[in-house]
Each structure stands twice: as structure tokens, then as C-alpha cells.
Amino acid sequence: MCYCCLEQFEETKLSKCINCKEEGFICHECILEWSENTDNISRCSICKYEESMLNLPNYTIEMDVSPETYLNGTQPIIRDWDRTMFVLKVSSKFIFYVGSLIVIIILFVYTAEHSKRK
């Protein structure tokens, strides 16, 4: 039973706190509503322990991936889908920059060889 809306749900639709035991069950609908008010749904709303919630729903979050975020010693929460999209974005940028660099090197070599022939 969800401690927020007091409705019965199957276990796969409930998140639970490892510290609160039986009192710490909350349904995915309520926890997603809770996520609109907080940026960390892995923190229990009852006992306030960080990273204590299990079986969290997958959801999309805005990530701050600026260098300042990592310099301050904090890392954004990244869910599976967000992690996949992040890797794809970084990979595509890497491929673009490496490809651009290769094209510049080829043009430089071609220009150097072409100028030697004259």
C-alpha cells in the first residue's frame, strides 16, 4: 500500500525505502509527482536518507552536465535511458570532431603535396 495515496498496488509499481521497511512504500505515480518538487527521488521523503529508495520508476530528468557540476564534486543522477542518450550524444560529437580533424589533415597534406609539385 502506498503511504501517500493509500491505494493498493502490485509490488512492481511500488518503490520502497531500505530504512523505513514496511512504512516506506510509495507508488510510482506518487513518486513521480514528488519528483516535480525535488530533484532527488532516491531520497526517502519519510526518513530523508539519501540513495535509500529501491525500485524507482524510469523517468527523464534534465541533467546539468556542465564542468562546474563535476568540479563541485556532485554528479547528476543518470537513469539507464538518460545514460544511453548521454553516451550517444558524446559519441556522436566525438565522431564529428575526429572526422573533422581527419578532413583537415587530409586537406593539409593534399595542399602541401600540391604546392611541392609546382
C-alpha positions as CSV (number, residue, x, y, z in Angstrom):
1,M,0.0,0.0,0.0
2,C,1.3,3.5,-0.9
3,Y,1.8,5.7,2.2
4,C,1.0,8.8,0.1
5,C,-2.3,7.9,-1.7
6,L,-3.2,4.9,0.5
7,E,-4.0,2.8,-2.6
8,Q,-3.0,-0.9,-3.2
9,F,-0.5,-1.6,-6.0
10,E,1.3,-4.6,-7.1
11,E,4.9,-4.7,-5.9
12,T,6.4,-3.8,-9.3
13,K,4.6,-0.5,-9.2
14,L,5.9,0.4,-5.7
15,S,9.2,2.0,-4.7
16,K,10.4,1.2,-1.2
17,C,12.9,2.7,1.3
18,I,15.5,0.3,2.7
19,N,15.5,2.1,6.0
20,C,11.7,2.6,6.6
21,K,10.9,-1.1,5.9
22,E,7.0,-1.6,5.9
23,E,6.2,2.1,6.2
24,G,8.4,3.2,3.2
25,F,6.3,2.0,0.2
26,I,5.3,4.7,-2.3
27,C,3.7,4.1,-5.7
28,H,5.4,5.2,-8.9
29,E,2.7,7.7,-9.7
30,C,3.1,9.5,-6.3
31,I,6.9,9.4,-6.5
32,L,6.8,11.0,-10.0
33,E,4.6,13.7,-8.5
34,W,7.1,14.1,-5.7
35,S,9.9,14.4,-8.4
36,E,8.3,17.7,-9.6
37,N,9.1,19.2,-6.1
38,T,12.5,17.7,-5.6
39,D,15.4,16.8,-7.8
40,N,16.3,13.6,-6.0
41,I,13.7,10.9,-5.8
42,S,16.2,8.4,-4.5
43,R,16.0,10.3,-1.1
44,C,13.2,9.0,1.1
45,S,10.5,11.5,1.9
46,I,10.0,9.9,5.3
47,C,13.4,9.3,6.8
48,K,15.3,11.7,4.4
49,Y,18.2,9.2,3.9
50,E,20.0,9.7,0.6
51,E,20.0,6.9,-2.0
52,S,17.7,4.7,0.1
53,M,14.8,4.1,-2.4
54,L,14.7,0.9,-4.3
55,N,12.7,0.0,-7.5
56,L,12.4,3.6,-8.7
57,P,10.5,4.3,-11.9
58,N,12.4,5.2,-15.0
59,Y,11.8,8.8,-15.9
60,T,13.6,11.6,-17.8
61,I,15.3,14.4,-16.0
62,E,17.1,17.5,-17.0
63,M,20.8,16.9,-16.4
64,D,23.3,19.6,-15.7
65,V,26.5,18.3,-17.3
66,S,28.4,21.5,-17.1
67,P,32.0,21.3,-15.9
68,E,31.1,23.3,-12.8
69,T,28.8,20.5,-11.7
70,Y,31.7,18.0,-11.7
71,L,34.2,20.5,-10.2
72,N,31.9,21.0,-7.2
73,G,32.1,17.3,-6.5
74,T,28.4,16.5,-7.4
75,Q,27.2,14.3,-10.2
76,P,23.8,14.4,-11.7
77,I,21.5,11.3,-11.3
78,I,21.5,9.4,-14.6
79,R,18.9,6.8,-15.2
80,D,19.5,4.0,-17.8
81,W,17.8,5.7,-20.7
82,D,19.5,9.1,-19.8
83,R,22.8,7.3,-19.6
84,T,22.3,5.7,-23.0
85,M,21.3,9.1,-24.6
86,F,24.2,10.8,-22.9
87,V,26.7,8.3,-24.3
88,L,25.2,8.6,-27.8
89,K,25.4,12.4,-27.7
90,V,29.0,12.3,-26.5
91,S,29.9,9.6,-29.0
92,S,28.4,11.4,-32.0
93,K,30.2,14.6,-31.0
94,F,33.4,12.7,-30.7
95,I,33.0,11.1,-34.1
96,F,32.1,14.5,-35.6
97,Y,35.3,16.2,-34.2
98,V,37.6,13.3,-35.1
99,G,36.1,13.2,-38.6
100,S,36.6,17.0,-39.0
101,L,40.1,16.7,-37.8
102,I,40.8,13.9,-40.3
103,V,39.4,16.0,-43.1
104,I,41.6,19.0,-42.1
105,I,44.7,16.8,-42.0
106,I,43.9,15.3,-45.5
107,L,43.4,18.8,-46.9
108,F,46.6,20.0,-45.3
109,V,48.6,17.0,-46.7
110,Y,47.0,17.4,-50.2
111,T,47.7,21.2,-50.2
112,A,51.3,20.6,-49.1
113,E,51.9,17.9,-51.8
114,H,50.1,20.0,-54.4
115,S,52.3,23.1,-53.6
116,K,55.5,21.0,-53.9
117,R,54.6,19.9,-57.4
118,K,54.5,23.5,-58.7
